[in-house]
Amino acid sequence: MILETKGLTKRFGGLVAVNEVTLGIEKGEIRAIIGPNGSGKSTLLNVLSGVYKPSGGTQLLRAFPSEAKCLAASQKPELVVLSRTPVSSPHSLCWTT
């Protein structure tokens, strides 16, 4: 498994935006997140990509605890999260152990 989350949660004060998401992504898979406005899709991607720190749960990359990191231009990311919402740096979306 390339990426795995267990009970991933993000709270903003009393608002629970992402509630205990568990998912797994295998090498070569492409996943999409769909849902109505306000359902937490962008927040989930922001947690996965390191824009927000999770309030709870775990994120594993190749079975190791991991977080999004800025990579040198010569480094190849193992996983990239793409979003239609602009972010401050495309390098913040690259995962590595």
N, C-alpha and C positions, 0 to 999 in steps of 0.2 A: 504494500500500500504506500503510495507516494505521500498523500495527505490524509490525516484522520483527525476528526474532532470528537470529543466525548463530552456531552453536557455543556457545550459552549454557550455562555450567557453574557449578555451585555445589558447593564442597567444604567440609566441616566436618572439619578435620584430615585424617586419612587416608580419611574416608568421602566418596565422591562421591555426592551426593544428586540432582543434576541433571547429566546427562552429554551435553554438546554438542547441545542442543536447537536445531533450526532450524525456524522457523515464520513464516508470514505471515498477516496479517489485513487483508482489504480493507474499505473503508468499507461499513457496513451489515451486515457478517457478524456472526453470533453463534457463538462457539466454546465447546465443552465439553471438559474434560480428565477422562478416566476412567482407572481402573486400580486394581489391588489396593492394600490398605493397605501403606504403606512404599515406594511406587513413586516418590515425589517430586512428587506433584501439588501439595500445599500449598506445598512449597518452591519449585516453579516459579512459582506465583502470587505468593509472597512476593518472589521476585526481580523478577518483572515489575512488581509494584506498589511496589517500592522499600523494602520492609521489610528485605530482605537485599540486600547488594551482590553482584553476580556475581563468581565467582572467575576467570571467563574468558568469552570471546565478546563479542558486541556486541548492543546493543539500539538499534533505529532507530525514530524516530517521524517519519512522512512523509519518510523517507530522511535524516533528520538525527540524529546522536547525541543521546540524550535520557535523562532519568531522571525518576522520579516526583518531583513537587514538591507542596508545599501551595499551594493556590490561594485567592485571595480569594473571598469568597462571590459576588461579582459576575462572576467569570470562569467561562467554560464549558469544561469539560475536553474534550479531543479523544477520549479513551479512558478508560473506567472499568473496573477489574477488580473483580468482585464475588466474594465468598467467603462460605461459610457460617460460617467461623471469625471471631469478632469481632476487630477491630483497634483500636488505641488511638485513631485518628482517621480518619474516613471520608475526609478530605481527603488523606490519604497515598496514597490509591488513584487519584488523578487524574493523568493524564499531560498534559504540555504541553511545547512546545519553548521 
